[in-house]
């Protein structure tokens, strides 16, 4: 059985303009089918602007807290109770140290240093259902049935509040995502990064690396070379090529075997990839396979927002608002002045950049939050 590949990352936050950052490096092979070799892991520092009294915290509601009293004291944090939630806050204008993030993720069972390519189901932008993540498809099994291990992705519940200067918090303050920095050292691995944002008002899936178009989609179905033998997978019993994931329409197959050996067979771009180099998504048909006829097959897609659509509009007074673009990340409530949002961060394995040659390249993600002052 092939072991999954992994991506190294670090997570750090600051507050007021609040910045969230991820940095990491792919290691070993990146394709779904590939063997994972050792990884290296390192963090970078964080910086905090000084122009606002914005606090950021982690909602730590577990029966056994992920952040112990001793740990909280060591990092000069404060545990406070708000509306039934236990929140570990930084002091105003202090960043949320990367050690704190890592400690929370590790003790909560989520990925604290490694991201694994996962896969999603079909989804439309207007979908307000919860995001479901699945483990990478396995050679020979065309349906997705194994729920993703939480150790393979990041999920962190954050809380924001604005200090009113008198020991209280300001109510009805909108928090906006105003800038995104996404960089990769090569092979565009940053294009596979996805962030699912969930608050009391809405849920949406975002591709942070995209800053021009307002939306996009990822095909979540296709004929693949998961065993890495240089040909698309097929059923060894009946010879029919395998179609992984979700699709609509009628899938049929050629009556006869393909009949051309791998050495002489041409590549066939059945998945419409841009990079026509050998990969999971771009391969040849096997000599003894009955080729899938995709004429009447349409792969399902997982639609996503982009930073271009999430970035707020700005009015004549310089204030952020939801206009042609813009989505509030959260709003501090009218009860205790706290706004809640949960971020789920993962690598989309169906993205065509998730291939072997992206191995050992690094990526980083920075998210900046602001409020109207």
ChimeraX attribute file (.defattr): number of C-alpha atoms within 10 A of each C-alpha:
attribute: neighborCount
match mode: 1-to-1
recipient: residues
	/A:1	8
	/A:2	13
	/A:3	12
	/A:4	21
	/A:5	25
	/A:6	28
	/A:7	28
	/A:8	23
	/A:9	24
	/A:10	24
	/A:11	26
	/A:12	23
	/A:13	25
	/A:14	28
	/A:15	29
	/A:16	25
	/A:17	23
	/A:18	28
	/A:19	24
	/A:20	21
	/A:21	23
	/A:22	21
	/A:23	22
	/A:24	26
	/A:25	25
	/A:26	24
	/A:27	22
	/A:28	21
	/A:29	22
	/A:30	27
	/A:31	29
	/A:32	31
	/A:33	23
	/A:34	20
	/A:35	15
	/A:36	19
	/A:37	12
	/A:38	7
	/A:39	16
	/A:40	14
	/A:41	15
	/A:42	11
	/A:43	16
	/A:44	12
	/A:45	10
	/A:46	17
	/A:47	17
	/A:48	16
	/A:49	16
	/A:50	13
	/A:51	10
	/A:52	18
	/A:53	20
	/A:54	28
	/A:55	25
	/A:56	29
	/A:57	29
	/A:58	24
	/A:59	25
	/A:60	20
	/A:61	15
	/A:62	11
	/A:63	6
	/A:64	10
	/A:65	14
	/A:66	19
	/A:67	20
	/A:68	13
	/A:69	12
	/A:70	9
	/A:71	14
	/A:72	16
	/A:73	11
	/A:74	9
	/A:75	13
	/A:76	12
	/A:77	18
	/A:78	14
	/A:79	19
	/A:80	12
	/A:81	11
	/A:82	13
	/A:83	8
	/A:84	7
	/A:85	13
	/A:86	17
	/A:87	21
	/A:88	23
	/A:89	24
	/A:90	23
	/A:91	18
	/A:92	17
	/A:93	20
	/A:94	23
	/A:95	26
	/A:96	29
	/A:97	17
	/A:98	21
	/A:99	15
	/A:100	22
	/A:101	19
	/A:102	18
	/A:103	15
	/A:104	21
	/A:105	23
	/A:106	16
	/A:107	14
	/A:108	20
	/A:109	16
	/A:110	20
	/A:111	24
	/A:112	23
	/A:113	25
	/A:114	23
	/A:115	25
	/A:116	25
	/A:117	26
	/A:118	23
	/A:119	24
	/A:120	24
	/A:121	18
	/A:122	18
	/A:123	20
	/A:124	14
	/A:125	16
	/A:126	13
	/A:127	13
	/A:128	14
	/A:129	11
	/A:130	10
	/A:131	16
	/A:132	12
	/A:133	20
	/A:134	17
	/A:135	20
	/A:136	25
	/A:137	22
	/A:138	19
	/A:139	20
	/A:140	16
	/A:141	13
	/A:142	16
	/A:143	13
	/A:144	18
	/A:145	11
	/A:146	12
	/A:147	14
	/A:148	18
	/A:149	15
	/A:150	15
	/A:151	18
	/A:152	25
	/A:153	23
	/A:154	22
	/A:155	22
	/A:156	18
	/A:157	18
	/A:158	20
	/A:159	22
	/A:160	27
	/A:161	29
	/A:162	24
	/A:163	18
	/A:164	13
	/A:165	9
	/A:166	6
	/A:167	6
	/A:168	12
	/A:169	23
	/A:170	17
	/A:171	19
	/A:172	18
	/A:173	21
	/A:174	20
	/A:175	24
	/A:176	25
	/A:177	22
	/A:178	21
	/A:179	19
	/A:180	21
	/A:181	15
	/A:182	20
	/A:183	17
	/A:184	18
	/A:185	14
	/A:186	14
	/A:187	18
	/A:188	17
	/A:189	26
	/A:190	24
	/A:191	21
	/A:192	20
	/A:193	21
	/A:194	20
	/A:195	22
	/A:196	19
	/A:197	20
	/A:198	22
	/A:199	18
	/A:200	12
	/A:201	11
	/A:202	16
	/A:203	20
	/A:204	23
	/A:205	25
	/A:206	24
	/A:207	23
	/A:208	25
	/A:209	22
	/A:210	19
	/A:211	18
	/A:212	10
	/A:213	11
	/A:214	14
	/A:215	18
	/A:216	15
	/A:217	17
	/A:218	21
	/A:219	21
	/A:220	22
	/A:221	23
	/A:222	23
	/A:223	24
	/A:224	26
	/A:225	25
	/A:226	24
	/A:227	18
	/A:228	19
	/A:229	14
	/A:230	19
	/A:231	24
	/A:232	25
	/A:233	27
	/A:234	24
	/A:235	14
	/A:236	11
	/A:237	6
	/A:238	9
	/A:239	21
	/A:240	21
	/A:241	25
	/A:242	24
	/A:243	22
	/A:244	22
	/A:245	23
	/A:246	19
	/A:247	18
	/A:248	11
	/A:249	11
	/A:250	11
	/A:251	15
	/A:252	16
	/A:253	16
	/A:254	14
	/A:255	12
	/A:256	12
	/A:257	16
	/A:258	16
	/A:259	13
	/A:260	15
	/A:261	13
	/A:262	16
	/A:263	9
	/A:264	9
	/A:265	16
	/A:266	12
	/A:267	16
	/A:268	15
	/A:269	16
	/A:270	17
	/A:271	17
	/A:272	12
	/A:273	14
	/A:274	10
	/A:275	12
	/A:276	13
	/A:277	14
	/A:278	17
	/A:279	24
	/A:280	28
	/A:281	28
	/A:282	25
	/A:283	27
	/A:284	26
	/A:285	26
	/A:286	23
	/A:287	18
	/A:288	17
	/A:289	26
	/A:290	23
	/A:291	23
	/A:292	20
	/A:293	14
	/A:294	17
	/A:295	10
	/A:296	10
	/A:297	16
	/A:298	16
	/A:299	19
	/A:300	19
	/A:301	20
	/A:302	18
	/A:303	21
	/A:304	22
	/A:305	24
	/A:306	23
	/A:307	25
	/A:308	22
	/A:309	21
	/A:310	25
	/A:311	24
	/A:312	22
	/A:313	17
	/A:314	15
	/A:315	11
	/A:316	6
	/A:317	6
	/A:318	10
	/A:319	12
	/A:320	23
	/A:321	18
	/A:322	16
	/A:323	13
	/A:324	12
	/A:325	15
	/A:326	20
	/A:327	22
	/A:328	19
	/A:329	24
	/A:330	26
	/A:331	24
	/A:332	21
	/A:333	17
	/A:334	13
	/A:335	12
	/A:336	15
	/A:337	20
	/A:338	24
	/A:339	24
	/A:340	22
	/A:341	21
	/A:342	21
	/A:343	16
	/A:344	16
	/A:345	21
	/A:346	23
	/A:347	24
	/A:348	24
	/A:349	25
	/A:350	27
	/A:351	20
	/A:352	23
	/A:353	24
	/A:354	26
	/A:355	24
	/A:356	20
	/A:357	17
	/A:358	20
	/A:359	22
	/A:360	21
	/A:361	20
	/A:362	22
	/A:363	24
	/A:364	20
	/A:365	21
	/A:366	18
	/A:367	19
	/A:368	19
	/A:369	19
	/A:370	20
	/A:371	20
	/A:372	12
	/A:373	9
